[in-house]
Amino acid sequence: MSKRNCVVILSSEDEDATSKLSSSSNYKKTKSRSTSASSRGRKKARASHSRSHLSKLHEIDLFGDDFNEVFTGSEVSAGTQRSFAEELWVDKYKPNSLEELAVHKKKVEDVKTWFEERLKSSKGVYNNNVLLISGQAGVGKSAAIHVIASHLGAIVYGWNTPTPVIWQEHLYNSGTGTQYTSKLDEFESFVERVRKYGLLLTSYTGDSKPSIILLIDDLPMTNGKSAFGKLKNCLQLLVKSTQIPTAILLTDCGNADSVDYNARCLEELKLSLESSGACKVAFNPITVNSMKKVLLRICQMERCDVTAEYVDLIAKTSGGDIRHAITSLQFFCLKPNLVHSLASSTSSHVSLKEESNKPDTSDSGYSLHFGRDEALSLFHALGKFLHNKRETGVGIEYDQDGFLIRERLSRLPLKMDVPEKILCQAHVQPGSVADFLHENVLDFLDDEAIHDAWTVSSYLGDADILLAKLRGMVCSYNEAEGVLQSAAASIAVRGVLFGNSNPLSSRWHAVRRPRLWQVEKVSFYKNKVDRLRIPACKRFSSYHMSIMATEYMPMLKLLGNRACGYDGPSQKSSPNLEMEDFDFDKMDLDEQSMGLSDDDIEDW
Amino acid sequence: MLWVDKYRPKTLDHVTVHTDIAHNLKKLVKEQDCPHLLFYGPSGSGKKTLIMAVLRQMFGSGAEKVKVENRTWKVDAGSRSLDIELTTLSSTNHIEISPSDAGFQDRYVVQEVIKEMAKNRPIDTKGKKGFKVLVLNDVDKLSREAQHSLRRTMEKYSAYCRLILCCNSSSRVTEAIRSRCLNVRINAPSEEQILDVLELIGKKEGLQLPPGFAARIAEKSNRNLRRAILTFETCRVQQYPFTSKQTIPPMDWEEHISEIASDIMKEQSPKRLFQVRGKLYDLLINCIPPEMVLKRLLHELLRKLDAELKHEVCHWAAYYEHRMRLGQKAIFHIEAFVAKFMSIYKSFLIATFG
């Protein structure tokens, strides 16, 4: 038996080795070929560039060509006989008509009529000439504008982000007397120009004046409050005074409740622009069905036979991002080998089909190599941990290979991803995970299960001890620290999951913000105030806070201020401090608690 | 001025409680070769009083002219510089600080202060180079790193300054530091000694003490002299002339904890645990140190507990106190103790009463 196994392993290794060899030789070939091709391409690019003084955009296109050549090179190596792809499919199958757009019909219609009204009528009829289009990346915002413009016969004139200046370049340039202008300044002056003079079309040499649409696709990056304020002001001015129909595209990054500063800025910008009169349209992520339609159409045109399941899978895992979906389709069609290996890795084609029949395993968390990683909000993740949903039913077979677990320690399998993966997706600090779990977990325990409560709190304590090891090591970030942190988070989460041995049937719960944070803040503040009082009470030696709190304060309360030598100035100064600090505190707390109240977890 | 300060002995001669220690200290200082000193003992036993008296013995009445400052030290810590703010009490000859207030940056404070003291060394009247004294409070609360660096600085600068360390428990001070100091253990005063002090104060204030009244205060004070005197003064404010059955005001936080204890005994469920957590937070907000909360809570629980459970409960209290020291967020561990207690107690109740 073992011998046979051995033989099999050997043979497979052999195979591997040969395949590796062949693949490496292939790889070498492709490399040489592709490099030569790309260098040719680059030469071409340079030549063309020198001949016709085109804008920088072309360079980017040419770069794209290079990229393509690399791609096609690899295709050759794979040994397929398919036609060379000239372009990325994303560019090749750009929507050319309104019908081809995968965006929801109604939204397209809205945008179209908005532009139609403004282009047809004479100038000055409408006060607001700015359309704000928001949506996550890859939902077809720019594509929609371009298609609509070509449908209406208008020219899209856009703000192209200037190429960034590298520091070395700047140093080199500074000798020649050119001054550095920040990209934000350039953007500002562009907006200024557009506002005052409209657009001067130098390249256009037609008879009739065409209608123009101004497209601002890429807002300059802002860092810090003042820069952001500048950007906001300049855009507001644009909204108020521009005469050309303008579309501003805003890419939503992630979820709104994220603590990311930039995301909050974007939100603020959106609101301020809306309030100054811009019309807003929000594009939703593209639905699975329309995505599938597009993908199938591309498949047909490319004549590659991708099974409907895979198209389905790609559409589902792309998270509403059509650009991503098309690119992954192209990647998928690149090598037939890949499909094969994938299928074998997921045990077999048949089993995949079977899986797709079961809705709960295939749609959640099944990701291919090219699936977009989905992000979870903190509250979603917490909800998963706290609700602690597990498989039910009798037919659960335990892993036969695993070691035997005692009855009271075994738990039903989890009805979710591995906790660590969820943590990873939620992008949170381990410390705050522990705090949130600590604050909320008791609500989710059975009323009789005090032993569980002990288990849970004991594990949370373990996590705290691990986290405390980091104290004082703020100076340098190293690998071990990261491991320690994630271990702590993992222990906290798994402790909560394990400890809650018979989870309650799910019902609605609000997730609270850890009160611990507030307690820490207030006690720190109190500490400070009391410390101001100490010198007033005691002239000879300072006492530690604990003695103050446990012995002096209670007695002073009873004595009243009379007996204690409160000095005038200190008394005056401490309420002042109180006012200042407390206002600040309150503000802070309000802000955060407001943020929280929106995010009550519903049962899912 | 509070009585605690008013009747604090100013010199080693006037010390009433630890007379023998005071006598020895006086001899020590007189011989001009004062080693580093480490005072340890429970709170309210007179460590600070002795330290102040020693300083006065060393430097004369100049040691009493102190000023309070909030000082900031700039410290270079590798790549960046830190600003550490601490309250100091200083006279020309000594500085007193509580370095543990700086949190985990405490190790820098000790080094920095001692270095600075070494730089401007006072010269006494005879032209001899004198030394300064650095009083460090709560040495036991210093982190391991800080104690380590304290050890090194102690050796390096021992010619320029003397350290007087003060802490509650010497077991949390590293061996290395303890062996470099003269250890002075200050016991908690006995109830008779407290009684004597209270009667002395009563006499000086011209108060009529009914028989047994002072004894009751002394008994309630847990052998903590400071607490006894504070309580005494509070009683004086609340009601005078004293009656022998006058209630002695309890500490509010202790009341609170006994309330928590009875809550725990009444019901054992996650919901109750959550309520208890809220009450514990109230205590922590008022800066009651978590160690004392845990200790007091155990004390209160033991009073109401069946004898056969006491051993186990004590074990778990010790276990969680240790973990609290290792950890950062005390509430996690106190709560774990409460949960464990509830779990034990509940199974005990089920076993006995079914």
Boltz contact constraints between the chains, C-beta under 6 A:
constraints:
  - contact:
      token1: [A, 442]
      token2: [B, 270]
      max_distance: 6.0
  - contact:
      token1: [A, 442]
      token2: [B, 273]
      max_distance: 6.0
  - contact:
      token1: [A, 442]
      token2: [B, 274]
      max_distance: 6.0
  - contact:
      token1: [A, 445]
      token2: [B, 270]
      max_distance: 6.0
  - contact:
      token1: [A, 447]
      token2: [B, 269]
      max_distance: 6.0
  - contact:
      token1: [A, 450]
      token2: [B, 268]
      max_distance: 6.0
  - contact:
      token1: [A, 450]
      token2: [B, 269]
      max_distance: 6.0
  - contact:
      token1: [A, 450]
      token2: [B, 342]
      max_distance: 6.0
  - contact:
      token1: [A, 450]
      token2: [B, 343]
      max_distance: 6.0
  - contact:
      token1: [A, 450]
      token2: [B, 346]
      max_distance: 6.0
  - contact:
      token1: [A, 451]
      token2: [B, 343]
      max_distance: 6.0
  - contact:
      token1: [A, 453]
      token2: [B, 270]
      max_distance: 6.0
  - contact:
      token1: [A, 453]
      token2: [B, 273]
      max_distance: 6.0
  - contact:
      token1: [A, 453]
      token2: [B, 339]
      max_distance: 6.0
  - contact:
      token1: [A, 454]
      token2: [B, 339]
      max_distance: 6.0
  - contact:
      token1: [A, 454]
      token2: [B, 340]
      max_distance: 6.0
  - contact:
      token1: [A, 454]
      token2: [B, 343]
      max_distance: 6.0
  - contact:
      token1: [A, 457]
      token2: [B, 335]
      max_distance: 6.0
  - contact:
      token1: [A, 457]
      token2: [B, 336]
      max_distance: 6.0
  - contact:
      token1: [A, 457]
      token2: [B, 339]
      max_distance: 6.0
  - contact:
      token1: [A, 458]
      token2: [B, 336]
      max_distance: 6.0
  - contact:
      token1: [A, 460]
      token2: [B, 332]
      max_distance: 6.0
  - contact:
      token1: [A, 461]
      token2: [B, 323]
      max_distance: 6.0
  - contact:
      token1: [A, 461]
      token2: [B, 332]
      max_distance: 6.0
  - contact:
      token1: [A, 461]
      token2: [B, 333]
      max_distance: 6.0
  - contact:
      token1: [A, 461]
      token2: [B, 336]
      max_distance: 6.0
  - contact:
      token1: [A, 464]
      token2: [B, 327]
      max_distance: 6.0
  - contact:
      token1: [A, 464]
      token2: [B, 328]
      max_distance: 6.0
  - contact:
      token1: [A, 464]
      token2: [B, 329]
      max_distance: 6.0
  - contact:
      token1: [A, 464]
      token2: [B, 332]
      max_distance: 6.0
  - contact:
      token1: [A, 465]
      token2: [B, 326]
      max_distance: 6.0
  - contact:
      token1: [A, 465]
      token2: [B, 327]
      max_distance: 6.0
  - contact:
      token1: [A, 468]
      token2: [B, 327]
      max_distance: 6.0
  - contact:
      token1: [A, 468]
      token2: [B, 328]
      max_distance: 6.0
  - contact:
      token1: [A, 471]
      token2: [B, 104]
      max_distance: 6.0
  - contact:
      token1: [A, 472]
      token2: [B, 104]
      max_distance: 6.0
  - contact:
      token1: [A, 475]
      token2: [B, 78]
      max_distance: 6.0
  - contact:
      token1: [A, 519]
      token2: [B, 281]
      max_distance: 6.0
  - contact:
      token1: [A, 519]
      token2: [B, 284]
      max_distance: 6.0
  - contact:
      token1: [A, 519]
      token2: [B, 285]
      max_distance: 6.0
  - contact:
      token1: [A, 522]
      token2: [B, 285]
      max_distance: 6.0
  - contact:
      token1: [A, 523]
      token2: [B, 284]
      max_distance: 6.0
  - contact:
      token1: [A, 523]
      token2: [B, 285]
      max_distance: 6.0
  - contact:
      token1: [A, 523]
      token2: [B, 287]
      max_distance: 6.0
  - contact:
      token1: [A, 526]
      token2: [B, 287]
      max_distance: 6.0
  - contact:
      token1: [A, 527]
      token2: [B, 287]
      max_distance: 6.0
  - contact:
      token1: [A, 535]
      token2: [B, 68]
      max_distance: 6.0
  - contact:
      token1: [A, 540]
      token2: [B, 52]
      max_distance: 6.0
  - contact:
      token1: [A, 541]
      token2: [B, 48]
      max_distance: 6.0
  - contact:
      token1: [A, 542]
      token2: [B, 89]
      max_distance: 6.0
  - contact:
      token1: [A, 544]
      token2: [B, 98]
      max_distance: 6.0
  - contact:
      token1: [A, 544]
      token2: [B, 137]
      max_distance: 6.0
  - contact:
      token1: [A, 544]
      token2: [B, 138]
      max_distance: 6.0
  - contact:
      token1: [A, 545]
      token2: [B, 287]
      max_distance: 6.0
  - contact:
      token1: [A, 546]
      token2: [B, 289]
      max_distance: 6.0
  - contact:
      token1: [A, 547]
      token2: [B, 43]
      max_distance: 6.0
  - contact:
      token1: [A, 549]
      token2: [B, 286]
      max_distance: 6.0
  - contact:
      token1: [A, 549]
      token2: [B, 287]
      max_distance: 6.0
  - contact:
      token1: [A, 549]
      token2: [B, 288]
      max_distance: 6.0
  - contact:
      token1: [A, 550]
      token2: [B, 288]
      max_distance: 6.0
  - contact:
      token1: [A, 551]
      token2: [B, 227]
      max_distance: 6.0
  - contact:
      token1: [A, 554]
      token2: [B, 251]
      max_distance: 6.0
  - contact:
      token1: [A, 554]
      token2: [B, 252]
      max_distance: 6.0
  - contact:
      token1: [A, 555]
      token2: [B, 230]
      max_distance: 6.0
  - contact:
      token1: [A, 555]
      token2: [B, 234]
      max_distance: 6.0
  - contact:
      token1: [A, 558]
      token2: [B, 234]
      max_distance: 6.0
  - contact:
      token1: [A, 558]
      token2: [B, 249]
      max_distance: 6.0
  - contact:
      token1: [A, 559]
      token2: [B, 234]
      max_distance: 6.0
  - contact:
      token1: [A, 559]
      token2: [B, 237]
      max_distance: 6.0
  - contact:
      token1: [A, 565]
      token2: [B, 1]
      max_distance: 6.0
